[in-house]
Amino acid sequence: MPVFISYRHTDREQAFLIQHRLNNVGIQTYLDVLDTDSKTTDNITQVITENIRKCTHLIALVSDDTIKSWWVPFEIGEATMAERRIATFKNTYSPLPEYLQKWPIMKDNRHIDMFIRAYLAESSFREGVNKFLVS
């Protein structure tokens, strides 16, 4: 169950920090900058959409620069249509747009730790249910 991290490239450092925290506890992540397909394709939209569909969660990293991004809202929209779990990491003092306020809002590492605990608990639950259904 990978986590797609959506961010504006000016926020790459913060995206890497979130990715590092998740990877350190065994949670797989997707960052476009680490994906060779996203660098070599003529159809980046398809690559992004496919990777969102492979993930179960999306964390949208939102800063003051995000307003200049077309990709972050696009990725949130794709995750919404694919019925993925969405959370926002707010890296700004500015208010969030209304459409982002319907999902959990994280603001610091304590919130990332809560996300990690919930994610791991959900993964454990899914594995238990799958084992039960197979037997």
PAZAPA-4460 file (N, C-alpha, C; in steps of 0.05 Angstrom, whole numbers, plus 32768, in hexadecimal, padded with zeros to 4 digits):
% residues 135
    n_x    n_y    n_z   ca_x   ca_y   ca_z    c_x    c_y    c_z   seq   type   mol
   8011   7FE8   8000   8000   8000   8000   8012   8019   8000     1      M     A
   801C   8021   7FE9   802D   8039   7FE9   801E   8052   7FEE     2      P     A
   802C   8067   7FF7   8021   8081   7FFB   802D   8094   7FE6     3      V     A
   801B   80A1   7FD7   8023   80B4   7FC3   8027   80CF   7FD0     4      F     A
   803E   80DB   7FCC   8043   80F5   7FD8   8041   810A   7FC2     5      I     A
   802E   811C   7FC4   8029   8131   7FB1   8035   814B   7FBC     6      S     A
   8044   8159   7FAB   8051   8171   7FB4   805A   8182   7F9C     7      Y     A
   805E   819B   7FA1   806A   81AD   7F8D   8088   81AA   7F8F     8      R     A
   8096   81AA   7F79   80B3   81A4   7F7A   80C3   81B8   7F8B     9      H     A
   80B9   81CF   7F90   80C7   81E1   7FA3   80C6   81D7   7FBF    10      T     A
   80B4   81C4   7FC5   80B1   81B7   7FDF   80BD   819B   7FE0    11      D     A
   80CF   8196   7FCD   80DB   817B   7FCB   80E9   8172   7FE5    12      R     A
   80F7   8184   7FF2   8105   817D   800A   80F2   8172   8020    13      E     A
   80DB   8180   8024   80C7   8177   8037   80BB   815C   802F    14      Q     A
   80B6   8159   8015   80AC   8140   800A   80BF   8129   8010    15      A     A
   80D9   812E   800C   80ED   8119   8013   80ED   8113   8030    16      F     A
   80E9   8127   8041   80E9   8121   805E   80D1   8110   8066    17      L     A
   80BA   8115   805B   80A2   8105   8060   80A7   80E8   8055    18      I     A
   80B2   80E7   803D   80B7   80CD   8031   80CB   80BD   8042    19      Q     A
   80DF   80CA   804C   80F3   80BD   805D   80E7   80B2   8077    20      H     A
   80D6   80C2   8084   80C8   80B9   809C   80B7   80A0   8097    21      R     A
   80A8   80A0   8081   8097   8089   807A   80A8   8071   8072    22      L     A
   80BC   8075   8062   80CD   805E   805A   80DC   8052   8071    23      N     A
   80E3   8062   8085   80F2   8057   809C   80E2   8043   80AC    24      N     A
   80C7   8044   80AA   80B7   8030   80B8   80AB   801C   80A5    25      V     A
   80B5   801B   808D   80AD   8006   807A   8096   800D   8068    26      G     A
   808D   8026   8068   8077   802F   8057   8082   8037   803C    27      I     A
   8079   802A   8027   8081   8031   800C   8075   804C   8004    28      Q     A
   8084   805B   7FF4   807A   8075   7FEB   807F   8078   7FCD    29      T     A
   8071   808C   7FC2   8076   8093   7FA6   807B   80B1   7FA5    30      Y     A
   8093   80B8   7F9A   809A   80D4   7F93   80A1   80D4   7F76    31      L     A
   8094   80E6   7F67   8099   80E7   7F4A   80B6   80EB   7F43    32      D     A
   80C4   80FB   7F53   80E0   8101   7F4D   80F2   80E8   7F4E    33      V     A
   80E9   80D3   7F5C   80F9   80BB   7F5D   80F0   80A6   7F49    34      L     A
   80DC   80AC   7F39   80D1   809A   7F25   80DD   80A0   7F0A    35      D     A
   80EC   808D   7EFF   80F8   8091   7EE5   80E3   8094   7ECF    36      T     A
   80CC   8086   7ED2   80B7   8088   7EBE   80AC   80A4   7EBC    37      D     A
   80AB   80B2   7ED2   80A0   80CE   7ED1   80B3   80E1   7EC4    38      S     A
   80CC   80D9   7EC2   80E0   80EB   7EB5   80E4   80E5   7E97    39      K     A
   80DB   80CD   7E8E   80E0   80C5   7E73   80C7   80C2   7E62    40      T     A
   80B1   80C8   7E6C   8098   80C4   7E5D   808E   80DD   7E50    41      T     A
   807F   80DA   7E3B   8071   80F0   7E2E   8056   80F4   7E3B    42      D     A
   804D   80E1   7E4B   8032   80E2   7E57   8035   80E1   7E75    43      N     A
   803E   80F6   7E81   8042   80F7   7E9E   8028   80F5   7EAD    44      I     A
   8012   80FF   7EA1   7FF8   80FD   7EAE   7FF1   80E0   7EB2    45      T     A
   7FF5   80CF   7E9F   7FEF   80B2   7EA1   8000   80A5   7EB7    46      Q     A
   801A   80AC   7EB7   802C   80A0   7ECB   8023   80A8   7EE7    47      V     A
   801C   80C1   7EEB   8013   80CA   7F06   7FF9   80BD   7F0D    48      I     A
   7FE6   80BC   7EFB   7FCC   80B0   7F00   7FCF   8092   7F08    49      T     A
   7FE0   8084   7EF9   7FE4   8067   7EFF   7FF0   8063   7F1A    50      E     A
   8003   8074   7F21   8010   8071   7F3B   7FFE   8079   7F52    51      N     A
   7FEC   808C   7F4E   7FD8   8092   7F63   7FC6   807A   7F67    52      I     A
   7FBE   806D   7F51   7FAC   8056   7F53   7FBA   803E   7F61    53      R     A
   7FD5   803D   7F60   7FE3   8027   7F6D   7FE6   802D   7F8B    54      K     A
   7FE2   8045   7F93   7FE5   804D   7FAF   7FCA   804B   7FBD    55      C     A
   7FCB   8049   7FD7   7FB3   8049   7FE7   7FAE   8064   7FF5    56      T     A
   7FC3   8073   7FF7   7FC2   808D   8005   7FD1   80A3   7FF5    57      H     A
   7FC8   80BB   7FF9   7FD6   80D2   7FED   7FDA   80E7   8003    58      L     A
   7FF3   80F0   8006   7FF9   8107   8018   7FFF   811E   8005    59      I     A
   7FEF   8133   8008   7FF3   814C   7FF9   8002   815F   800A    60      A     A
   801B   8165   8002   802B   8179   8010   8024   8194   8005    61      L     A
   8019   81A5   8016   800F   81BF   800E   801F   81D5   801B    62      V     A
   8029   81E7   800A   8038   81FE   8014   802D   8217   8005    63      S     A
   803A   822E   800A   8032   8246   7FFC   8037   8244   7FDE    64      D     A
   804A   8233   7FD6   8050   822F   7FBA   803C   821D   7FAC    65      D     A
   802D   820D   7FBB   801B   81FA   7FAE   8006   8208   7F9D    66      T     A
   7FFF   8220   7FA4   7FEB   822E   7F94   7FF4   8232   7F77    67      I     A
   800E   8230   7F72   8019   8233   7F57   801A   8218   7F48    68      K     A
   8011   8203   7F55   8013   81E8   7F4A   7FF9   81E0   7F3D    69      S     A
   7FFB   81D4   7F26   7FE4   81C6   7F1A   7FE4   81A9   7F22    70      W     A
   7FFB   819E   7F28   7FFD   8182   7F2D   7FF1   8179   7F48    71      W     A
   7FF6   8188   7F5D   7FEC   8180   7F77   7FCD   817E   7F76    72      V     A
   7FBE   8192   7F6D   7FA1   818F   7F6B   7F99   8178   7F59    73      P     A
   7FA8   8174   7F43   7FA1   815E   7F30   7FA4   8144   7F3F    74      F     A
   7FBA   8140   7F4E   7FBF   8127   7F5C   7FAB   8122   7F72    75      E     A
   7FA3   8137   7F7F   7F8E   8135   7F94   7F73   812C   7F86    76      I     A
   7F6E   8138   7F6F   7F55   8130   7F61   7F56   8113   7F58    77      G     A
   7F6D   810A   7F4E   7F70   80EE   7F45   7F6D   80DC   7F5D    78      E     A
   7F79   80E3   7F74   7F76   80D2   7F8C   7F59   80D1   7F95    79      A     A
   7F4C   80E7   7F93   7F2F   80E9   7F9B   7F1F   80D6   7F8A    80      T     A
   7F23   80D8   7F6F   7F13   80C7   7F5D   7F1A   80AA   7F61    81      M     A
   7F33   80A4   7F69   7F3B   8088   7F6D   7F34   807E   7F8A    82      A     A
   7F27   8090   7F99   7F1E   808A   7FB4   7F36   8082   7FC6    83      E     A
   7F4C   8091   7FC4   7F63   808C   7FD5   7F60   809D   7FEE    84      R     A
   7F6D   8095   8003   7F6D   80A5   801C   7F7F   80BC   8017    85      R     A
   7F77   80D4   8020   7F86   80ED   801B   7F8A   80FA   8036    86      I     A
   7FA2   8105   8039   7FA9   8116   8050   7FBA   812D   8045    87      A     A
   7FB9   8143   8053   7FC8   815B   804B   7FDE   8160   8060    88      T     A
   7FF6   8165   8057   800B   816F   8068   800E   818D   8063    89      F     A
   8005   819D   8076   8004   81BA   8073   801F   81C6   807B    90      K     A
   802D   81D1   8068   8047   81DD   806C   8045   81FB   8066    91      N     A
   8030   8207   8071   802B   8223   806D   801A   822F   8083    92      T     A
   801C   8249   8087   800A   8256   809A   7FF0   8260   808D    93      Y     A
   7FF0   825F   8072   7FD8   8268   8064   7FC2   8254   8067    94      S     A
   7FA9   825D   8066   7F93   824A   8068   7F92   8238   8050    95      P     A
   7F89   821F   8055   7F86   820C   803F   7F6C   8211   8030    96      L     A
   7F6C   820A   8016   7F52   820C   8007   7F3E   81FA   8014    97      P     A
   7F25   8200   8010   7F0F   81F1   801D   7F10   81D4   8015    98      E     A
   7F16   81CD   7FFC   7F15   81B1   7FF4   7F2A   81A0   8002    99      Y     A
   7F3F   81AC   800E   7F53   819D   801C   7F4C   8199   803A   100      L     A
   7F38   81A7   8043   7F31   81A6   805F   7F1F   818E   8066   101      Q     A
   7F17   817E   8052   7F06   8167   8058   7F16   814E   805F   102      K     A
   7F31   8150   805C   7F43   8139   8063   7F54   8141   807A   103      W     A
   7F61   812D   8087   7F73   8133   809D   7F89   8146   8095   104      P     A
   7F8F   8158   80A7   7FA4   816C   80A2   7FBB   8167   80B6   105      I     A
   7FD3   8162   80AB   7FEA   815E   80BC   7FFB   8177   80BA   106      M     A
   8009   817E   80D1   8019   8196   80D1   8035   8192   80DB   107      K     A
   803B   817B   80E7   8056   8177   80F1   805B   8159   80F4   108      D     A
   8073   8152   80FE   807B   8136   80FF   8069   8125   8111   109      N     A
   805D   8131   8125   804B   8121   8136   8033   8117   8126   110      R     A
   802A   8128   8114   8014   811F   8102   801C   810A   80EF   111      H     A
   8035   810C   80E5   803F   80F7   80D3   8041   80DD   80E3   112      I     A
   8049   80DE   80FC   804A   80C6   810D   802F   80BA   8111   113      D     A
   801A   80CB   8114   7FFF   80C1   8116   7FF6   80B4   80FC   114      M     A
   7FFD   80C0   80E6   7FF7   80B4   80CC   8004   8098   80CA   115      F     A
   801D   8097   80D2   802C   807D   80D0   801E   8068   80E1   116      I     A
   8016   806F   80FA   8008   805C   810B   7FEE   8052   80FF   117      R     A
   7FDF   8065   80F4   7FC5   805E   80E8   7FC9   804D   80CF   118      A     A
   7FDD   8054   80BF   7FE3   8045   80A7   7FEB   8028   80AE   119      Y     A
   7FFD   8025   80C1   8006   800B   80C8   7FF0   7FFA   80D5   120      L     A
   7FDF   8006   80E5   7FC8   7FF8   80F0   7FB5   7FEF   80DA   121      A     A
   7FB0   8000   80C7   7F9E   7FF8   80B1   7FAA   7FE2   80A0   122      E     A
   7FC4   7FE3   809B   7FD2   7FCE   808C   7FD0   7FB3   809B   123      S     A
   7FD4   7FB4   80B5   7FD3   7F9C   80C6   7FB7   7F90   80C5   124      S     A
   7FA3   7FA2   80C7   7F87   7F99   80C6   7F81   7F8C   80AB   125      F     A
   7F8A   7F99   8095   7F85   7F8D   807A   7F91   7F72   8077   126      R     A
   7FAA   7F6F   8081   7FB8   7F55   807F   7FA9   7F40   808F   127      E     A
   7F9F   7F47   80A7   7F90   7F34   80B7   7F76   7F2C   80AA   128      G     A
   7F68   7F3F   809E   7F4F   7F39   8090   7F54   7F27   8078   129      V     A
   7F69   7F2D   8069   7F70   7F1D   8051   7F77   7F01   8059   130      N     A
   7F86   7EFD   806F   7F8D   7EE2   8078   7F74   7ED3   8080   131      K     A
   7F62   7EE1   808E   7F49   7ED5   8097   7F38   7ECC   807F   132      F     A
   7F36   7EDC   806A   7F26   7ED6   8053   7F32   7EBF   8043   133      L     A
   7F4C   7EBC   8043   7F59   7EA6   8034   7F56   7E8B   8042   134      V     A
   7F55   7E8C   805D   7F54   7E72   806B   7F38   7E67   806D   135      S     A
***
